[in-house]
Amino acid sequence: MPPTWRARYLLDLAIAHSELDHDEAAVDQLLTAERTAPEWLRYHTLGR
């Protein structure tokens, strides 16, 4: 799986955790996505 696809999946998980008020899990997923594809996440609208 390309890193950008994995990062998008992790970003979706972060959003879902955020909507459920699981802030710590959301931050963990977001940081993992950033480590997976930092160049992609930097310019992605939802990642900001």
Secondary structure, 3 states (H helix, E strand, C coil): CCHHHHHHHHHHHHHHHHHCCCHHHHHHHHHHHHHHCHHHHHHCCCCC
